[in-house]
Amino acid sequence: MKPSEIVNYDLRDYQINLIQDIYQQWKEGNTRVLAQLPTGAGKTICFAAIAREFACRSEKVIILAHREELVLQAADKLRKITEQDVGIIKAKYRPNYSLSVQVASVQSLVRRASVIEKVGLVIIDEAHHSTAKTYRQILERYPDAYQLGVTATPIRLDGVGFRDLFDELVCGLTIKELIKQKYLSRFRLYADPNPMSTKGVRMAQGDYSVKGLEKANNILHLSGQLIESYLEYAQGKRCLVFAININHSQMIAARYKEVGIPAFHLDGKTPDQERREAIEKFRKGEFLVLTNCQLFDEGLDIPGLEAVQIAKPTKSLTKWLQMVGRVLRPSEGKQCAVILDHTKNWAIHGLPNRERIWTLDGVEEKEKVQSSRKKNGEVVEEEILIAESETVLAEIDESIDEGQKIELNNSDETEKYWSKIYENLLYEQRANEYNKGWVYYRLKELNPPLFIWQAYGRLRGYHTKWATYRFQEQSSQSSPSSQPQLEFSPSELAKIFDIILSEFSPFTRVLMRSHTKLLTFNDDTAIIGARNSTILSLIRNKKAEIESVFKSVFNNEIKVHFTVEDSVLDE
């Protein structure tokens, strides 16, 4: 199967490459392919070009979408690229099932069991939603069809990937590369010095509870902060606001109107016609601020959008990237997009152009970087360097200037190992706004070497002798060999872990083989790395079982620690 005359569709080079990669996977027998491309880079154009190829061979194509805006936008672009009429399967729209290309609302198609047969290709728009039962019911109807999922963020809310749903993942250019080539807009992100609180807010379905967020924050005071930051950084620009609930969104719109800034609120209950009219007025600039609740995290295609305001804390990287991605589409006269973050999302997830490696198992960061807020509110990121320096460790400071690096003076693997642990503890402390004493108690649990205590002493401004005293106290309370010894190579650690895994129950064995690895092992200590916080919670609950297996295999008490990536957390 080969794409014919793709270049005639005015596709960009990276879009052509992505399409060719998709066809190559199908050719190799991987019929379920997931394609990743950042928001604003043209995912719809790519799958429309592929749909045209199937339609030209008289093969039926179904595009699945979960909201009306996505259904209509996909249908519009498909008509332009396929140069033929496109059917819409959705309540209140008259269907024409004879057409080769159909864009279907998932909720509508799942209730219409046999309206379309012999489908050649099923495309899943915003495929990170495809775990829902309704999607699976539809896909099971077409077992012989090729499947193509498209998304900017190929992970679930908890960070786990889609290996259970797709055979292969193909990725296009990154946000950083697309900005460099001017296919996405440059941006500046400004962080509120007094961000929304998440203290005491419980989790619900993998993210912060909406009721908890509303209770933890003074919405009236917050709406005033939003207006102040808009006037300072984005005055006169078209701005999309993300709110935590309908009441919050309505209040923000009302406060904007009170100060003479034209604003409008939309949510999922707004009548369709009113919603379409409001979006069109916003496109034309008839009002400057559009507030919403869970409506435009995805699907809003307004290249002229100049700013977004984030008043919605989230633990989800997917939600964060989808929200900020709304403003990155380039347009004439738009020199730099503005992102106004009134949450701690920037500290938790990083800037949108941070280099990330997407896999079917989840996402990894390409390089270790540090986010920091400058005195003017702008957020910048610097790579954490391991380099020769007279300074052992530098404090992570919110006032750090752009270009200043965190430098480590490390000459062997053990020092590098401990330096990474310390840097990640500082990052977690800042991201969660913990007291600096939290770092002290984490270090007490880990028994680090002297130079780490010296770095912490400088962080707190203690006397130079404090670190020596603390280290001597630690040494007297622990065994002589309290430092992890990096004496096994990664391949040797993998073999040791295989021996351990063979002793576990089937469920635990499958879970740990797929989502964990043994990072460090010596006579009395083992450190196991988890892929993300969800997996970490699961294996923490099995700590007793894991330590029992280690004792059984090695006939020795082994203390097991758990980590996420390279940062050691609580046991």
HELIX and SHEET records of a PDB file:
HELIX    1   1 ILE A    6  TYR A    9  5                                   4    
HELIX    2   2 ASP A   13  LYS A   27  1                                  15    
HELIX    3   3 LYS A   43  CYS A   56  1                                  14    
HELIX    4   4 GLU A   68  THR A   82  1                                  15    
HELIX    5   5 VAL A  106  LEU A  109  1                                   4    
HELIX    6   6 ALA A  127  HIS A  129  5                                   3    
HELIX    7   7 LYS A  133  GLU A  140  1                                   8    
HELIX    8   8 ILE A  175  LYS A  180  1                                   6    
HELIX    9   9 VAL A  210  ALA A  216  1                                   7    
HELIX   10  10 ILE A  219  TYR A  233  1                                  15    
HELIX   11  11 ILE A  246  GLU A  258  1                                  13    
HELIX   12  12 ASP A  272  LYS A  284  1                                  13    
HELIX   13  13 LEU A  317  GLY A  325  1                                   9    
HELIX   14  14 ASN A  345  HIS A  349  1                                   5    
HELIX   15  15 GLU A  413  ALA A  431  1                                  19    
HELIX   16  16 GLY A  437  LEU A  446  1                                  10    
HELIX   17  17 LEU A  450  ARG A  460  1                                  11    
HELIX   18  18 THR A  464  GLN A  477  1                                  14    
HELIX   19  19 PRO A  490  LEU A  501  1                                  12    
HELIX   20  20 PRO A  506  HIS A  515  1                                  10    
HELIX   21  21 SER A  533  ARG A  540  1                                   8    
HELIX   22  22 LYS A  543  PHE A  554  1                                  12    
SHEET    1   A 7 GLY A  87  ILE A  89  0                                        
SHEET    2   A 7 VAL A 101  SER A 105  1                                        
SHEET    3   A 7 LYS A  60  ALA A  65  1                                        
SHEET    4   A 7 VAL A 119  ASP A 125  1                                        
SHEET    5   A 7 TYR A 146  THR A 151  1                                        
SHEET    6   A 7 ARG A  32  GLN A  36  1                                        
SHEET    7   A 7 GLU A 168  CYS A 171  1                                        
SHEET    1   B 6 PHE A 187  ALA A 191  0                                        
SHEET    2   B 6 ALA A 337  ASP A 341  1                                        
SHEET    3   B 6 ALA A 307  ILE A 310  1                                        
SHEET    4   B 6 CYS A 239  PHE A 242  1                                        
SHEET    5   B 6 VAL A 289  CYS A 293  1                                        
SHEET    6   B 6 ALA A 263  ASP A 267  1                                        
SHEET    1   C 2 MET A 203  ALA A 204  0                                        
SHEET    2   C 2 ASP A 207  TYR A 208 -1                                        
SHEET    1   D 2 ARG A 356  THR A 359  0                                        
SHEET    2   D 2 GLY A 362  GLU A 365 -1                                        
SHEET    1   E 3 VAL A 369  ARG A 373  0                                        
SHEET    2   E 3 VAL A 379  ILE A 386 -1                                        
SHEET    3   E 3 ILE A 406  LEU A 408  1                                        
SHEET    1   F 4 THR A 516  PHE A 521  0                                        
SHEET    2   F 4 THR A 525  ALA A 530 -1                                        
SHEET    3   F 4 LYS A 559  VAL A 564  1                                        
SHEET    4   F 4 SER A 567  VAL A 568 -1                                        
END                                                                             
